């Protein structure tokens, strides 16, 4: 479902968008796609930071596990 909302965008940005897409009538779709991409990237970054926090909070245990696994390796 689409909703209408009035937003203010600088004229120079609108001109640049029109030059890129070539059709003024599809600027809404272009802006929507750019915003969707930005929001997905932002969500991914947020998840990566959360994952890193979990890894860091368990680093001592994970390092012990890695050392234990390496101790089982046979020297060639």
Backbone as ProteinMPNN parsed JSONL, in Angstrom:
{"seq_chain_A": "XXXXXXXXXXXXXXXXXXXXXXXXXXXXXXXXXXXXXXXXXXXXXXXXXXXXXXXXXXXXXXXXXXXXXXXXXXXX", "coords_chain_A": {"N_chain_A": [[0.84, -1.175, 0.0], [0.536, 2.187, -0.789], [1.285, 5.421, 0.475], [0.526, 8.891, 0.576], [2.641, 11.616, 1.179], [3.78, 14.754, 2.009], [6.955, 16.023, 1.426], [9.905, 17.984, 1.798], [12.357, 18.658, -0.542], [15.54, 19.582, -1.574], [15.992, 21.71, -4.404], [18.232, 21.336, -6.064], [18.83, 18.661, -5.615], [16.562, 17.386, -6.613], [16.806, 18.091, -9.302], [19.159, 16.713, -9.934], [18.253, 14.079, -9.565], [16.299, 13.918, -11.585], [18.002, 14.153, -13.8], [19.43, 11.798, -13.611], [17.482, 9.714, -13.76], [15.941, 10.466, -15.893], [13.198, 10.729, -16.286], [10.833, 12.748, -14.945], [8.462, 11.9, -13.716], [8.963, 9.449, -12.524], [10.383, 9.88, -10.261], [9.511, 9.52, -7.636], [9.453, 6.719, -7.341], [12.169, 6.18, -7.7], [13.302, 7.537, -5.475], [12.026, 6.11, -3.436], [13.173, 3.556, -3.807], [15.88, 4.112, -3.254], [15.69, 4.899, -0.567], [14.701, 2.531, 0.533], [16.888, 0.817, 0.109], [18.812, 2.113, 1.703], [17.618, 1.847, 4.266], [17.612, -0.959, 4.556], [20.391, -1.459, 4.552], [21.098, -0.067, 6.844], [19.722, -1.527, 8.786], [21.046, -3.974, 8.516], [23.617, -3.24, 9.354], [23.068, -2.589, 11.983], [22.383, -5.125, 12.94], [24.834, -6.42, 12.577], [26.416, -5.055, 14.438], [25.153, -5.853, 16.771], [25.648, -8.617, 16.657], [28.451, -8.567, 16.846], [28.748, -7.568, 19.412], [27.728, -9.716, 20.884], [29.615, -11.698, 20.233], [31.933, -10.499, 21.29], [31.248, -10.429, 24.002], [31.399, -13.063, 24.605], [33.988, -13.768, 24.128], [36.152, -14.737, 25.68], [35.417, -17.379, 26.332], [35.087, -18.401, 23.702], [37.702, -18.148, 22.716], [39.045, -19.948, 24.388], [37.843, -22.336, 23.55], [38.735, -22.413, 20.878], [41.489, -22.628, 21.269], [41.561, -25.116, 22.518], [40.665, -26.803, 20.448], [42.749, -26.43, 18.62], [44.795, -27.604, 20.03], [44.372, -30.285, 19.604], [45.315, -30.802, 17.1], [47.581, -32.41, 14.915], [51.025, -32.125, 14.556], [52.616, -31.709, 11.475]], "CA_chain_A": [[0.0, 0.0, 0.0], [1.297, 3.436, -0.873], [0.7, 6.575, 1.159], [1.049, 10.182, 0.128], [3.166, 12.463, 2.235], [4.541, 15.874, 1.454], [8.279, 16.248, 1.995], [10.657, 19.034, 1.116], [13.656, 18.217, -1.05], [16.232, 20.694, -2.239], [15.833, 21.752, -5.852], [19.403, 20.757, -6.724], [18.722, 17.201, -5.528], [15.528, 16.986, -7.573], [17.39, 18.229, -10.642], [20.09, 15.582, -10.1], [17.444, 12.865, -9.727], [15.724, 13.963, -12.929], [19.068, 13.898, -14.765], [19.803, 10.387, -13.52], [16.428, 8.802, -14.21], [15.452, 10.919, -17.191], [11.751, 10.938, -16.291], [10.411, 13.368, -13.685], [7.344, 11.199, -13.097], [9.375, 8.27, -11.778], [11.272, 10.268, -9.159], [9.01, 8.911, -6.397], [9.921, 5.334, -7.325], [13.613, 6.243, -7.506], [13.547, 7.913, -4.08], [11.595, 4.98, -2.614], [14.187, 2.506, -3.923], [17.074, 4.571, -2.539], [15.395, 4.841, 0.864], [14.597, 1.116, 0.908], [18.258, 0.308, 0.167], [19.429, 2.721, 2.886], [17.036, 1.241, 5.463], [18.113, -2.331, 4.636], [21.8, -1.386, 4.945], [21.123, 0.378, 8.234], [19.29, -2.67, 9.596], [22.136, -4.96, 8.474], [24.695, -2.721, 10.205], [22.59, -2.731, 13.358], [22.498, -6.549, 13.268], [26.264, -6.736, 12.685], [26.888, -4.531, 15.721], [24.587, -6.731, 17.79], [26.414, -9.861, 16.578], [29.793, -8.295, 17.36], [28.608, -7.443, 20.861], [27.574, -11.076, 21.405], [30.922, -12.354, 20.098], [32.859, -9.9, 22.259], [30.873, -10.804, 25.365], [31.739, -14.476, 24.764], [35.316, -13.956, 23.536], [37.019, -15.571, 26.517], [34.988, -18.762, 26.118], [35.381, -18.777, 22.318], [39.15, -18.3, 22.596], [39.388, -21.219, 25.047], [37.396, -23.403, 22.653], [39.636, -22.434, 19.719], [42.769, -23.173, 21.728], [41.348, -26.54, 22.765], [40.609, -27.462, 19.142], [44.097, -26.396, 18.043], [45.646, -28.546, 20.778], [44.146, -31.627, 19.063], [45.937, -30.957, 15.789], [48.859, -33.129, 14.869], [52.054, -31.42, 13.794], [53.065, -32.471, 10.304]], "C_chain_A": [[0.893, 1.249, 0.0], [0.531, 4.526, -0.134], [1.305, 7.842, 0.587], [1.485, 10.976, 1.334], [3.986, 13.556, 1.581], [5.86, 15.991, 2.189], [8.967, 17.336, 1.185], [12.032, 18.497, 0.736], [14.263, 19.387, -1.809], [16.12, 20.569, -3.748], [17.007, 21.11, -6.572], [19.374, 19.226, -6.681], [17.689, 16.694, -6.521], [16.047, 17.065, -9.008], [18.334, 17.057, -10.918], [19.334, 14.279, -10.312], [16.86, 12.816, -11.132], [16.77, 13.669, -14.0], [19.454, 12.419, -14.774], [18.74, 9.492, -14.137], [15.814, 9.205, -15.537], [13.951, 11.185, -17.267], [11.31, 11.512, -14.953], [9.304, 12.601, -12.968], [7.761, 9.967, -12.306], [10.314, 8.613, -10.624], [10.808, 9.664, -7.835], [9.504, 7.473, -6.261], [11.431, 5.279, -7.063], [13.946, 6.536, -6.048], [13.152, 6.771, -3.149], [12.633, 3.858, -2.64], [15.463, 2.858, -3.167], [16.857, 4.473, -1.033], [15.301, 3.395, 1.345], [15.996, 0.507, 1.063], [18.964, 0.831, 1.422], [18.925, 2.051, 4.166], [17.505, -0.205, 5.646], [19.573, -2.361, 5.084], [21.937, -0.99, 6.407], [20.735, -0.767, 9.172], [20.388, -3.739, 9.65], [23.28, -4.516, 9.385], [24.32, -2.86, 11.676], [22.721, -4.188, 13.819], [23.955, -6.949, 13.431], [26.828, -6.249, 14.013], [26.389, -5.387, 16.873], [25.361, -8.055, 17.833], [27.81, -9.684, 17.167], [29.772, -8.18, 18.881], [28.485, -8.83, 21.507], [28.91, -11.814, 21.355], [31.898, -11.82, 21.141], [32.533, -10.311, 23.69], [31.196, -12.269, 25.649], [33.166, -14.787, 24.311], [36.216, -14.855, 24.368], [36.685, -17.051, 26.312], [35.353, -19.236, 24.709], [36.875, -18.98, 22.099], [39.63, -19.593, 23.246], [39.029, -22.398, 24.15], [38.339, -23.533, 21.459], [40.988, -23.026, 20.111], [42.659, -24.675, 21.948], [41.339, -27.327, 21.442], [42.002, -27.518, 18.519], [45.037, -27.371, 18.745], [45.493, -29.981, 20.263], [44.824, -31.85, 17.71], [47.3, -31.644, 15.921], [49.834, -32.303, 14.018], [52.516, -32.293, 12.641], [54.512, -32.237, 10.016]], "O_chain_A": [[1.886, 1.318, 0.724], [-0.7, 4.548, -0.121], [2.462, 7.856, 0.166], [0.811, 11.014, 2.363], [4.797, 13.29, 0.693], [5.894, 16.052, 3.418], [8.635, 17.566, 0.022], [12.766, 17.959, 1.566], [13.591, 20.078, -2.574], [16.15, 19.469, -4.299], [16.82, 20.419, -7.573], [19.844, 18.571, -7.611], [17.912, 15.688, -7.195], [15.751, 16.196, -9.828], [18.311, 16.478, -12.004], [19.726, 13.463, -11.146], [16.922, 11.78, -11.794], [16.468, 13.013, -14.997], [19.768, 11.859, -15.825], [19.052, 8.614, -14.942], [15.23, 8.373, -16.231], [13.485, 11.807, -18.221], [11.402, 10.833, -13.931], [9.216, 12.648, -11.741], [6.981, 9.481, -11.487], [10.967, 7.728, -10.072], [11.64, 9.328, -6.992], [9.926, 7.06, -5.181], [11.907, 4.437, -6.301], [14.781, 5.856, -5.453], [13.858, 6.489, -2.18], [12.937, 3.274, -1.6], [16.058, 2.001, -2.514], [17.739, 4.017, -0.305], [15.765, 3.07, 2.437], [16.262, -0.222, 2.019], [19.637, 0.072, 2.119], [19.717, 1.725, 5.049], [17.767, -0.63, 6.771], [19.951, -3.196, 5.906], [22.79, -1.515, 7.124], [21.348, -0.951, 10.224], [20.631, -4.335, 10.7], [23.847, -5.334, 10.109], [25.157, -3.208, 12.509], [23.123, -4.45, 14.953], [24.286, -7.732, 14.322], [27.625, -6.943, 14.645], [27.115, -5.622, 17.84], [25.689, -8.553, 18.91], [28.294, -10.546, 17.9], [30.689, -8.65, 19.554], [29.076, -9.081, 22.557], [29.293, -12.476, 22.319], [32.602, -12.588, 21.796], [33.436, -10.518, 24.5], [31.26, -12.673, 26.81], [33.513, -15.954, 24.129], [36.969, -15.656, 23.813], [37.584, -17.874, 26.139], [35.866, -20.342, 24.538], [37.274, -19.89, 21.373], [40.519, -20.261, 22.719], [39.808, -23.34, 24.005], [38.701, -24.645, 21.073], [41.56, -23.828, 19.373], [43.572, -25.422, 21.597], [41.943, -28.395, 21.348], [42.39, -28.541, 17.954], [45.964, -27.9, 18.132], [46.385, -30.806, 20.463], [44.893, -32.983, 17.235], [48.035, -31.469, 16.893], [49.506, -31.853, 12.92], [52.778, -33.483, 12.82], [55.051, -32.802, 9.064]]}, "name": "protein", "num_of_chains": 1, "seq": "XXXXXXXXXXXXXXXXXXXXXXXXXXXXXXXXXXXXXXXXXXXXXXXXXXXXXXXXXXXXXXXXXXXXXXXXXXXX"}
